[in-house]
Amino acid sequence: MSEDVKDAGLVAMISGILGGNKREDTIVPQPLTEVLPTAPSKGFEPVAAPVPDKPDHAKKDAAVATKPVEPLAKIIATTPDGKQLLPAEAIADLVLGELRKLNDFPATGASITVYGYRPWNAMLTFAPFSTNLTSATRFREAMPDLVFKLRRFVELET
């Protein structure tokens, strides 16, 4: 291989890395709405017949069916002493909602685990780098009071 060919290859590689050899007149593709089909249509028949419009009564039925359905009232189970019976996920959401009201609580990276039965308890964990040690300690110290208050209204369902 000659030196000129090697030099030309090196120059091409270096200018490709450094962004050289770019053409000034870049080609802008047409928007999809303006592109015509490129498949030949000579000698071919359409595969399916066109779909007819819906009759008027079908349009009315479709309009009725698209109205939002109102949710049914949830039946909330309660204990004899008036506490709500909720699953662990719902209690965890309640605890997390209350913790988010605290100053500087992280928007992401916090996890609540509800465990136990009578009485239930909650554990707070943080993802790495979601908060600092001082704030995490402050939030964990707030947990017992929060759980104690929620236990008066909520019981963990089995």
Phi and psi restraints in degrees (value plus and minus 20) as a CYANA .aco file:
   2 SER   PHI    -100.4   -60.4
   2 SER   PSI     143.0   183.0
   3 GLU   PHI     -87.1   -47.1
   3 GLU   PSI     -53.5   -13.5
   4 ASP   PHI     -85.1   -45.1
   4 ASP   PSI     -59.7   -19.7
   5 VAL   PHI     -88.0   -48.0
   5 VAL   PSI     -61.0   -21.0
   6 LYS   PHI     -83.8   -43.8
   6 LYS   PSI     -63.4   -23.4
   7 ASP   PHI     -83.2   -43.2
   7 ASP   PSI     -60.8   -20.8
   8 ALA   PHI     -85.0   -45.0
   8 ALA   PSI     -58.8   -18.8
   9 GLY   PHI     -86.7   -46.7
   9 GLY   PSI     -61.7   -21.7
  10 LEU   PHI     -85.1   -45.1
  10 LEU   PSI     -62.0   -22.0
  11 VAL   PHI     -82.4   -42.4
  11 VAL   PSI     -61.8   -21.8
  12 ALA   PHI     -85.4   -45.4
  12 ALA   PSI     -60.8   -20.8
  13 MET   PHI     -86.2   -46.2
  13 MET   PSI     -63.6   -23.6
  14 ILE   PHI     -86.3   -46.3
  14 ILE   PSI     -62.8   -22.8
  15 SER   PHI     -90.4   -50.4
  15 SER   PSI     -47.5    -7.5
  16 GLY   PHI     -88.5   -48.5
  16 GLY   PSI     -58.8   -18.8
  17 ILE   PHI     -90.7   -50.7
  17 ILE   PSI     -63.4   -23.4
  18 LEU   PHI    -103.3   -63.3
  18 LEU   PSI     -21.9    18.1
  19 GLY   PHI      73.2   113.2
  19 GLY   PSI      -7.1    32.9
  20 GLY   PHI     -97.7   -57.7
  20 GLY   PSI     159.6   199.6
  21 ASN   PHI      42.0    82.0
  21 ASN   PSI       5.1    45.1
  22 LYS   PHI    -108.9   -68.9
  22 LYS   PSI     114.7   154.7
  23 ARG   PHI    -101.2   -61.2
  23 ARG   PSI     119.7   159.7
  24 GLU   PHI     -94.1   -54.1
  24 GLU   PSI     -51.9   -11.9
  25 ASP   PHI    -115.2   -75.2
  25 ASP   PSI      59.1    99.1
  26 THR   PHI     -92.7   -52.7
  26 THR   PSI     125.6   165.6
  27 ILE   PHI    -109.9   -69.9
  27 ILE   PSI     105.0   145.0
  28 VAL   PHI    -119.1   -79.1
  28 VAL   PSI     100.5   140.5
  29 PRO   PHI     -89.9   -49.9
  29 PRO   PSI     132.2   172.2
  30 GLN   PHI     -91.5   -51.5
  30 GLN   PSI     130.0   170.0
  31 PRO   PHI     -82.6   -42.6
  31 PRO   PSI     133.2   173.2
  32 LEU   PHI     -82.5   -42.5
  32 LEU   PSI     -47.7    -7.7
  33 THR   PHI     -92.0   -52.0
  33 THR   PSI     -42.7    -2.7
  34 GLU   PHI    -117.2   -77.2
  34 GLU   PSI     -27.0    13.0
  35 VAL   PHI     -99.7   -59.7
  35 VAL   PSI     108.1   148.1
  36 LEU   PHI    -106.3   -66.3
  36 LEU   PSI     132.2   172.2
  37 PRO   PHI     -83.7   -43.7
  37 PRO   PSI     122.5   162.5
  38 THR   PHI    -122.5   -82.5
  38 THR   PSI     -27.8    12.2
  39 ALA   PHI     -93.8   -53.8
  39 ALA   PSI     118.9   158.9
  40 PRO   PHI     -88.4   -48.4
  40 PRO   PSI     120.4   160.4
  41 SER   PHI    -129.7   -89.7
  41 SER   PSI     -14.8    25.2
  42 LYS   PHI     -94.0   -54.0
  42 LYS   PSI     110.5   150.5
  43 GLY   PHI      59.0    99.0
  43 GLY   PSI     -16.2    23.8
  44 PHE   PHI    -132.3   -92.3
  44 PHE   PSI     122.2   162.2
  45 GLU   PHI    -126.7   -86.7
  45 GLU   PSI     134.5   174.5
  46 PRO   PHI     -83.1   -43.1
  46 PRO   PSI     123.6   163.6
  47 VAL   PHI     -96.5   -56.5
  47 VAL   PSI     -63.1   -23.1
  48 ALA   PHI    -139.3   -99.3
  48 ALA   PSI     130.9   170.9
  49 ALA   PHI     -96.0   -56.0
  49 ALA   PSI     132.4   172.4
  50 PRO   PHI     -83.1   -43.1
  50 PRO   PSI     127.7   167.7
  51 VAL   PHI    -100.9   -60.9
  51 VAL   PSI     106.2   146.2
  52 PRO   PHI     -92.2   -52.2
  52 PRO   PSI     137.1   177.1
  53 ASP   PHI     -85.8   -45.8
  53 ASP   PSI     134.4   174.4
  54 LYS   PHI     -92.7   -52.7
  54 LYS   PSI     125.8   165.8
  55 PRO   PHI     -86.8   -46.8
  55 PRO   PSI     144.9   184.9
  56 ASP   PHI     -80.1   -40.1
  56 ASP   PSI     -60.1   -20.1
  57 HIS   PHI     -88.9   -48.9
  57 HIS   PSI     -49.1    -9.1
  58 ALA   PHI     -91.2   -51.2
  58 ALA   PSI     -54.7   -14.7
  59 LYS   PHI     -85.3   -45.3
  59 LYS   PSI     -59.6   -19.6
  60 LYS   PHI     -85.8   -45.8
  60 LYS   PSI     -61.3   -21.3
  61 ASP   PHI     -83.8   -43.8
  61 ASP   PSI     -58.9   -18.9
  62 ALA   PHI     -86.1   -46.1
  62 ALA   PSI     -56.9   -16.9
  63 ALA   PHI     -86.8   -46.8
  63 ALA   PSI     -58.0   -18.0
  64 VAL   PHI     -87.7   -47.7
  64 VAL   PSI     -58.7   -18.7
  65 ALA   PHI     -91.0   -51.0
  65 ALA   PSI     -42.7    -2.7
  66 THR   PHI    -105.4   -65.4
  66 THR   PSI     -24.5    15.5
  67 LYS   PHI     -87.8   -47.8
  67 LYS   PSI     121.9   161.9
  68 PRO   PHI     -85.2   -45.2
  68 PRO   PSI     121.0   161.0
  69 VAL   PHI    -108.1   -68.1
  69 VAL   PSI     109.5   149.5
  70 GLU   PHI     -96.2   -56.2
  70 GLU   PSI     113.9   153.9
  71 PRO   PHI     -86.7   -46.7
  71 PRO   PSI     126.1   166.1
  72 LEU   PHI     -92.4   -52.4
  72 LEU   PSI     130.9   170.9
  73 ALA   PHI     -86.2   -46.2
  73 ALA   PSI     109.7   149.7
  74 LYS   PHI     -97.7   -57.7
  74 LYS   PSI     117.8   157.8
  75 ILE   PHI    -111.4   -71.4
  75 ILE   PSI      97.2   137.2
  76 ILE   PHI    -119.5   -79.5
  76 ILE   PSI     101.1   141.1
  77 ALA   PHI     -95.2   -55.2
  77 ALA   PSI     121.9   161.9
  78 THR   PHI    -149.0  -109.0
  78 THR   PSI     137.3   177.3
  79 THR   PHI    -104.9   -64.9
  79 THR   PSI     148.5   188.5
  80 PRO   PHI     -79.4   -39.4
  80 PRO   PSI     -47.4    -7.4
  81 ASP   PHI    -110.6   -70.6
  81 ASP   PSI     -11.4    28.6
  82 GLY   PHI      74.1   114.1
  82 GLY   PSI     -14.9    25.1
  83 LYS   PHI    -100.9   -60.9
  83 LYS   PSI     127.3   167.3
  84 GLN   PHI     -99.5   -59.5
  84 GLN   PSI     116.8   156.8
  85 LEU   PHI    -111.9   -71.9
  85 LEU   PSI      95.8   135.8
  86 LEU   PHI    -147.5  -107.5
  86 LEU   PSI     131.9   171.9
  87 PRO   PHI     -92.3   -52.3
  87 PRO   PSI     146.0   186.0
  88 ALA   PHI     -79.9   -39.9
  88 ALA   PSI     -57.6   -17.6
  89 GLU   PHI     -83.7   -43.7
  89 GLU   PSI     -59.5   -19.5
  90 ALA   PHI     -88.0   -48.0
  90 ALA   PSI     -59.7   -19.7
  91 ILE   PHI     -86.2   -46.2
  91 ILE   PSI     -59.7   -19.7
  92 ALA   PHI     -81.6   -41.6
  92 ALA   PSI     -59.1   -19.1
  93 ASP   PHI     -85.3   -45.3
  93 ASP   PSI     -58.8   -18.8
  94 LEU   PHI     -82.7   -42.7
  94 LEU   PSI     -65.6   -25.6
  95 VAL   PHI     -83.1   -43.1
  95 VAL   PSI     -64.9   -24.9
  96 LEU   PHI     -84.0   -44.0
  96 LEU   PSI     -57.9   -17.9
  97 GLY   PHI     -82.8   -42.8
  97 GLY   PSI     -60.0   -20.0
  98 GLU   PHI     -89.0   -49.0
  98 GLU   PSI     -57.9   -17.9
  99 LEU   PHI     -87.8   -47.8
  99 LEU   PSI     -52.5   -12.5
 100 ARG   PHI     -87.0   -47.0
 100 ARG   PSI     -36.2     3.8
 101 LYS   PHI     -95.7   -55.7
 101 LYS   PSI     -36.6     3.4
 102 LEU   PHI     -92.5   -52.5
 102 LEU   PSI     132.6   172.6
 103 ASN   PHI     -87.4   -47.4
 103 ASN   PSI     113.9   153.9
 104 ASP   PHI      46.7    86.7
 104 ASP   PSI       1.1    41.1
 105 PHE   PHI     -92.3   -52.3
 105 PHE   PSI     114.2   154.2
 106 PRO   PHI     -86.2   -46.2
 106 PRO   PSI     122.9   162.9
 107 ALA   PHI     -91.7   -51.7
 107 ALA   PSI     -52.3   -12.3
 108 THR   PHI    -153.2  -113.2
 108 THR   PSI     141.4   181.4
 109 GLY   PHI      76.0   116.0
 109 GLY   PSI     -20.7    19.3
 110 ALA   PHI    -122.6   -82.6
 110 ALA   PSI     121.6   161.6
 111 SER   PHI    -155.8  -115.8
 111 SER   PSI     116.9   156.9
 112 ILE   PHI    -132.6   -92.6
 112 ILE   PSI     111.2   151.2
 113 THR   PHI    -137.1   -97.1
 113 THR   PSI     102.4   142.4
 114 VAL   PHI    -119.3   -79.3
 114 VAL   PSI     110.8   150.8
 115 TYR   PHI    -162.6  -122.6
 115 TYR   PSI     150.1   190.1
 116 GLY   PHI      67.5   107.5
 116 GLY   PSI    -198.9  -158.9
 117 TYR   PHI    -151.2  -111.2
 117 TYR   PSI     -90.9   -50.9
 118 ARG   PHI    -149.7  -109.7
 118 ARG   PSI      83.1   123.1
 119 PRO   PHI    -104.4   -64.4
 119 PRO   PSI     132.9   172.9
 120 TRP   PHI     -99.9   -59.9
 120 TRP   PSI     142.9   182.9
 121 ASN   PHI    -161.1  -121.1
 121 ASN   PSI     149.9   189.9
 122 ALA   PHI    -155.2  -115.2
 122 ALA   PSI     124.5   164.5
 123 MET   PHI    -141.7  -101.7
 123 MET   PSI     116.9   156.9
 124 LEU   PHI    -129.5   -89.5
 124 LEU   PSI     105.6   145.6
 125 THR   PHI    -146.7  -106.7
 125 THR   PSI     133.9   173.9
 126 PHE   PHI    -143.0  -103.0
 126 PHE   PSI     124.6   164.6
 127 ALA   PHI     -93.7   -53.7
 127 ALA   PSI     134.9   174.9
 128 PRO   PHI     -77.4   -37.4
 128 PRO   PSI     117.5   157.5
 129 PHE   PHI      47.4    87.4
 129 PHE   PSI      -5.3    34.7
 130 SER   PHI    -104.3   -64.3
 130 SER   PSI     -44.3    -4.3
 131 THR   PHI    -176.3  -136.3
 131 THR   PSI     153.5   193.5
 132 ASN   PHI    -119.2   -79.2
 132 ASN   PSI     151.2   191.2
 133 LEU   PHI     -84.0   -44.0
 133 LEU   PSI     -59.6   -19.6
 134 THR   PHI     -84.2   -44.2
 134 THR   PSI     -66.0   -26.0
 135 SER   PHI     -87.9   -47.9
 135 SER   PSI     -60.9   -20.9
 136 ALA   PHI     -81.3   -41.3
 136 ALA   PSI     -60.1   -20.1
 137 THR   PHI     -84.3   -44.3
 137 THR   PSI     -61.0   -21.0
 138 ARG   PHI     -84.3   -44.3
 138 ARG   PSI     -61.3   -21.3
 139 PHE   PHI     -88.1   -48.1
 139 PHE   PSI     -58.9   -18.9
 140 ARG   PHI     -88.3   -48.3
 140 ARG   PSI     -51.9   -11.9
 141 GLU   PHI     -91.1   -51.1
 141 GLU   PSI     -45.2    -5.2
 142 ALA   PHI     -99.8   -59.8
 142 ALA   PSI     -38.4     1.6
 143 MET   PHI     -80.9   -40.9
 143 MET   PSI     -68.1   -28.1
 144 PRO   PHI     -78.2   -38.2
 144 PRO   PSI     -61.3   -21.3
 145 ASP   PHI     -85.4   -45.4
 145 ASP   PSI     -61.2   -21.2
 146 LEU   PHI     -85.0   -45.0
 146 LEU   PSI     -65.2   -25.2
 147 VAL   PHI     -84.3   -44.3
 147 VAL   PSI     -60.8   -20.8
 148 PHE   PHI     -79.9   -39.9
 148 PHE   PSI     -63.8   -23.8
 149 LYS   PHI     -86.9   -46.9
 149 LYS   PSI     -60.5   -20.5
 150 LEU   PHI     -90.8   -50.8
 150 LEU   PSI     -49.5    -9.5
 151 ARG   PHI     -82.7   -42.7
 151 ARG   PSI     -44.8    -4.8
 152 ARG   PHI     -89.2   -49.2
 152 ARG   PSI     -43.5    -3.5
 153 PHE   PHI    -133.8   -93.8
 153 PHE   PSI     -41.2    -1.2
 154 VAL   PHI    -149.6  -109.6
 154 VAL   PSI     117.9   157.9
 155 GLU   PHI    -143.2  -103.2
 155 GLU   PSI     124.0   164.0
 156 LEU   PHI     -97.7   -57.7
 156 LEU   PSI     105.8   145.8
 157 GLU   PHI    -102.1   -62.1
 157 GLU   PSI     132.1   172.1
